[in-house]
Amino acid sequence: MKRRSTRARTATKAWCAEVLGWTFAPPFAGSEGEYHLFAYSDSGGGGIRQVASGEAPGSTPTVHVRDAQAAFDAALAAGAEEVRPPTKVMEGVRTALVRAPGGILIGFSGPT
């Protein structure tokens, strides 16, 4: 299974680089395995990682926020379900994941 996920991740990265023009930094170890940061402009980007326990395969939109904890708390107060609380992924960056009313996963990325 790991071999298939490595091939899928490699294929996804190659496709995103060719079609979307994304550039990738070397991967680093995260709590869910390797995390592959990408940039689509001088000020924007994101990451690709393997599907974690409790998640379905597919894309999860992640939005940059000023404060990951505040966005997470506001999402829960507005009826979202906690999936993963704000977690440090690298110096100055924390990510969180919620299931919004209606069922879709939404990620937050930002400081604090």
N, C-alpha and C positions, 0 to 999 in steps of 0.2 A: 504493500500500500504506500509506503514512504516513497518508493521509486516513482510510482505514478504521480504523487503530489509534487515531487521534484520536477518531473517532466512538465506537468501542468503549469507550475510556477515559472519555469524557464520559458515555456511557450507564451504565457501571458505577458511576461516582461518583454520578450522579443516583439510581440505584436504591439504592445503599448509604445515601445520605442519607435517602431516603424510607422505605425498609423497615427499616433498622437504626438510623436516627437518628444516623449518623455526621456529624461536621462536618469540613470540609477546610480546611487552611491553604493559602496560595498555593503552587504547585509551585516546586521549585528544581531546578537542574541537578545530575544525578548522573552517575556513570560509565556508566550504561546509558541515559541520556536523562533526561527529566523524572521527578521523584519527587514523588508527591502524598501528603503526610502527612495522616492522619485521626485523630480522637479519638472514642472510644466512651464515655469516662467522663473524670473529672478526672485519673485516673492510668493510663489505658490507651489504646492506639492502635496504629497501624501505618502502612503505606504501600502505595501502588499504583504500579507502574512497568511499562514495556513489557517484553515477553518478551525475554530476552537470548539471545545465541548459546549453543546447547547446551541450552536449556530448551524444554520443551513448553508450549504454551498451557495455562492453567488456574491454579488457586490453589495457592500454596505456603505452608504454615503456617510462620510465623516466631514464635519464642518469645523473650521477653525473658530475658536471662541476666545474671548479675552481672559476667561477664568473657567477652567474645566470643572472645578468643584461647584461654582455658582450655576453654571449651565446644567450640570447634572441634577443639582438640587431643585432648580426651577422645573426641569423636565418631570421629575418625580412628583412635585407639587401639582403639576398640570395633568397628572394621570398616567404618565409613562411607568413602565415596569423596569426595575433595576436588572441589568444583565451583568455588567461589570463596573464597579465603582472606579472613580478616577485612580489611575495607576501610573506611576512614573515609568516612562519608556526610555528616556534619556534625559540628561541634564536640561532642565527648563521646559520639558514637555511631558504632560500627562494626558492620557486618553481615557475615555469612559464610553460605555455603551448602554443604551436603553432600548426597550421595545416600546415604540410609540403606540398610542391608542390606534387600533386598526391593525396592529401586528408587525409593522416593519421595523427593522433595526436601524437606529441612527447613532452614529459615533460623534463624539466631541473630542477635539484636540486643542490643547492650549496650556498655558502656564497655570500654576497653582491649583 
